[in-house]
């Protein structure tokens, strides 16, 4: 049975008639065609599916779409504004904080959520925040540097 679910997605109101128990990951990828959010483990352990819900990182593979009624969801596609990458995306590129790129959307979304909550985190805090986002290529040191660079750029712009 389909439920009517409406929420804000990347700044635009969305209304869907879907099974409310369906996970957000699959609704994003199949119904909405937003494939930047990746399927990794399907159990909320790897972080590849991380999106922001009301500014906080959430694993989309474990979030029922019915729980999003009236909420604000941002995916990797929603970070770019007017043709410009988000500062965290720019820092990932500049710091070579990616290799194969599969985990990158989830890493970026987790980092954006961290910097929204804590604009100038310590290295220890960054490592702790990112520990549930897995990178098989071993780019973690570059990812930490990218987040530090994004935080520094944000501090300099303030």
ABEGO torsion letter per residue (X at the ends): XBBBBBBBBGGBBBBBBBBAABBAAAAAAAAAGBAABBBBAGAGAAGAABBBBGGBBBBAAABBAAAABGBBBBBAAAABBGGBBBAAAAAAAAAGABBAGAAAAAAAAAAAAAAAABABBBAAAAAAAAAABBBAAGAAAAAAAAAAAAAAAAAAAX
